[in-house]
Amino acid sequence: MKSLKKKRRVQIIAVAATALVLSTALIGYAMRDGINFFRSPSQVMSEPPGPTEVFRIGGMVEVGSLRRGAGEEVTFSVTDGGASVPVAFVGVLPDLFGEEQGMVGLGSYDGATFRATEILAKHDETYMPKEVVDALKEQGVYQEPVAQ
């Protein structure tokens, strides 16, 4: 009788452990496309990611780099003060997007150009994403916004 209880207990623990491992694997599989790491232009240039890796890049739109192509194609460079990465985007840019403005782009780097699928711009004159502020501080070029 005691042996049967031990056997049942071991079976329940084994089933619970298997269910835990399986559910963890399924959650990881489901989130694989939802996790996008942030990189500054300096990080992209020093350690270029693979062409299939999707990540976020952020910084300031470089002055004089904004070019509008045929249709909805736009090219510009994003910088963090230490390095500059060319960006290509096809689509409609946010209204507040412009030169010397903070931006975050989602896409992949093909070895020469960051191909953005989504562009986000700051929403007022003092906002900048935390990751961009941290990257600019790391480069030593961040300036606190002036309070009005």
N, C-alpha and C positions, 0 to 999 in steps of 0.2 A: 504494500500500500504506500509506504513512504517512498519507494523507488518511483512509483507512478507520478507522485506529486513533484519530485525532482525533475523527472523527464518533462512533465508539462511546463514547469517553470523555465527550463532551458529552452524549450520550443517557443514559448512566448517571448523570451529575451531575444532569441535568434530572429524571429519574425519582426519584432520591434526594431532591431538594429538594421535589418534589411530594408524595412520601410523608411527608416531615417536616411540611410545612404541613398536610396532611390529618390526620395523627395528632394534631398540636397542636390543630387545630380540634375534632376528636372528643373529646379529653380535656377541653377547655374546655366543650363542650356537655354532657358527662356530669357535670361538676362544678358546673354552674350552680345546681342546687338544693342542693348539699351545702355551699356556702360561706355561712355565716351570720355577719354582722358583729356585734360587741358594741357597745352604746351605753349610756351612763349616762342616767338620767332627765333630767339637765340638757341633754345633747346632743339628746335626743328633743324636748324643749320648745323649744330654741333653733332647731333645724333639723329640723322634723317630716319623717319619711320618707313616701314614697308609700304608699297603702293596700295595694298588692300586694307591697311589699318585706318579706321575711321576715328578721328579725334577732333578736339576743339582747339582752335588757335585764337589768340587774342592780343590786342595791342592797339596802337594808334594808327590811323590811316595816314600814310606818308604824304606830305605836301607835294603837289605836282604829279602824283602817280595815278590819279583817278582818270581812267579813259573809258569812254562808252563806245562799244563796238556796234556791229550790225544787230538789229533787233534788241533783245534784252540782255545782250552780253556786256559785262562790265569787268574791267581789269584794274587792279590797284595793288599797292604794296602795303603790307602791315609791318610795323616796326615796334620794338620795345626799347629802342635807343641803342641796343647792342648789335642787332642784326635786322635784316629786312627780308621778308618773304613775299614773292609775287603771288597774287591771288586772282583767280578767274571765277566768275560767278555768272550764271545765266538765270535771270529772274528779275523780280521787282525788288529794289532795295527799300529798306525802311525810310520813312520820311526824314528822320533825324540823321541819316547816314551822310557823312561828308569828310573832307580832308581835315586832319588834326582832331578827329573825333575818335572816341573809343569804340571798338567793335569786337565781337566774338563771332567766329565762323565755324561751321561744322562741315567736315568733308575729309578729303584724303590728299596726301602729298605724292605727286608722281615722280619726284626726283628733281624737278625744276620749278613746278608751280603747284600751289595749294588749290585744288579743285573744290570749291565750296558748293554745298547743296543748300545751305541755310546761312543767312547773315543776320545777326542781331546788332542793333545799335543802342547806344546809351539813351536813357529816356529823359534826362534833363542835363543841365550843364555841370552838375556836380557828381552824377552817378558814374561809377566805373566798376565793372565786375571785380570781385575780390581777387580772383586769380590774376587779372591784368595788373591790379595794384601791386600784388606781391611780386610779380615778374618785373615790373618797373622799379620797385624798391630794390630788388636783387641786383638790378643793373646800375642802381645809383642815380637814376634819372627821374624818379617820381617827385612831383611837386604837389603839396597839399592844395586843394581847391580854395580859392579865396571866398570867404563868407560874404554874402551881400546883405 
